[in-house]
Amino acid sequence: MSAQVLSDALWGALAASVAMAVASSHLPRPPLERLLVLVRRLEANRAGYVAVLVGWMWLGWHCFAR
């Protein structure tokens, strides 16, 4: 198994787990909070806001700047 295949498999597993967490948050009695609620709670203070901003910048750089 090459490193590229392993990397793709790990990213696919990560994406699937995030999709399952988002889907489960929309159940009638959700075991997890919705993603928007978590982001708003993080952005409530300045350090959390900066962390979310840096996270979006990192994601944009690594996914779209190639």
N, C-alpha and C positions, 0 to 999 in steps of 0.2 A: 504494500500500500504506500503510495507516494504521500509526501507532505501536503500537496495540494488537495488530494482526495480527503485526507484527514481534516484539513482546515475547512473544506466545504461541508463535510459532515458535521463538524462542531458548530459552524454557523447555522446550518439547517436545524440542528437540534435546539439551538438557542432561539431561533425564530419560531419554531414550533412551540416551545415552552412559553414564550411571550404571548403568542396567539391563544394558547390554551388559558393563560392567566386572564387575558382580556375577555375571552368568551365566558369564563366562569364568573367574572365580575358582573355580568349582565343577567345572571340567574335571579329568580325571585328572592331567594335568601342568599346573597353572595357571600362566599367564604373570604373573598378578597375585596378590597376597595377598588373603585374604578380608577383607571390610570389618571384621569383628569384631576380627581380628588387628591391623589398622591402628589402630582406635580404642583398643584396649588398650595398644598401643605409645605412642600419643599421651598416654594417661592415666597413663603410668608416672611422670611427674613433675608437679609442681604447676602449672607454666605450661601444659603440655599439657592438664591436666584443666580448668583455667580456660578455655582456648581452646575446648574441646569444649562446656563448659557455656554459654559465651557464644554459640557457634554454634547450639546447640539453642534458646536463648532468642530469638535473632534469627529463626530459622526459625519458631518458634511465634508470635511476634509478627506476622510478615509473612504467615503463611499462615492463622492461625486467629483473629486478633483483629479481623477486619473484619466 
